[in-house]
């Protein structure tokens, strides 16, 4: 069974382009985690829910993501996301549950050489 990795990082921003860039960074990191042999939870893919159901609330998304974080074996933070309000909450919750928080693949001891 693959190790469950919660990928944490900034999502929202003050403008649409920065939101898209945040999504891109998170999705790219999640893909790298998957290719490295892990089972990532990537919150940026949640936008698909909004495409089919407009009634899902921000609280629904946050509760859903936090449930996955709590079931994860570690958290990997997207670089330069440490000051995001959501990321701060995710790191805090992980530490409360003694879930390891990493800020790089090197810390996780993942070899990304191709």
Secondary structure, DSSP 8 states (H G I E B T S, - for coil): ---EEEEE-----SSHHHHHHHHHHHHHHHHHHHHTT-EEEEGGGGHHHHHH-TT--HHHHHHHHHHHHHH-SEEEE-TT-TT-HHHHHHHHHHHHTT-EEESSHHHHT-----
